[in-house]
Amino acid sequence: MSSNSEIASLTKTYIKTAMLELLSKQSYDKISITELVKRAGVSRTAFYRNYTSKDELIDDLVKDILNSTSLDAKEIIEYNMNDLEIFYRDLRSKKKEIEILTKASLENIHILNRKKEIAVEILKRNSLRGYKDAAIEGALNSILSKWILDGMVLSDKEIAIITYKIFHEK
């Protein structure tokens, strides 16, 4: 017999998969909760038991992408070349999901502009906040945004080198 947490986890997986499938075919604003739950094979009640809105679902999808990376407690500027290459490799492993979220042309819901931005998540894992952190956050978001919008054509090593040089060369 499955536990409630296993059922909730499975339900979320069905809903997230359905959202990505729908986003690959139509725009965010055209997707209704009714269509989403029908595609996921769950009830509206099950959707609202797990999410308050489609926006929260998108946040959860972005969080999944972030959680798939090798981000840890150290600051991005402390990453060596290998750390950065692994970070970009981890993001590339979610390329399909990132492309779907990005290409969906979501109004005010672009993956790099979510409340749980990648750089913000990195900084949350650090104890110091300030102007330097804000500069790092902006630079990293710009690098990631350009790399993603360019279709991740640069290899993980190439983008790691660029990132490393930006943060370490004076």
C-alpha positions, 0 to 999 in steps of 0.5 A: 500500500502506498503512503500519502506522501508517495501518492502526492509525489506521484500526483505532482509528477503526473501534473508536472509532466502534463504541464510540460507536454501541454507547454510544448504544444501551446502557450501558457495562457491557453492551458486551463486547469481542466485541460491540465488535470485531464491530461495528467489523469488527476482530479481538480481537487488533486491539483489544488491539493498540490498547487494553488495556481499554474504559476506555483506549478511553474515554480515547482518545475523550475525548482526541479531544474535547480535541484538537479544541479550540483549547486552547493553552499559555496559561492559561485565565485568559489567554484573551480573550472570543474565545479562550473563544468558540472553545474552546466552539465547538470543544467544541460541534462534538463535542456528539454524542460528548460527549452519548453519553459523558455520557448513557451514565451510565458508572459511574466513567467520566463524561467530566468525571471521566476521568484526562484531564479537560479542565481537567487537560489545560489545566493540563498545557500550562502550566508552573506548578502550585499552589493557583491552578491547582487552583482554576482546574481545579475552576472550569473543570470545574464550568462545563463540567460544568454546561454539558454536563449542561444540554445546551449550551443556552447559546450559545458566546458566552454561556458564554464571557462567564460563564467570562470573568466568573468568571475576570476580575471581582473 
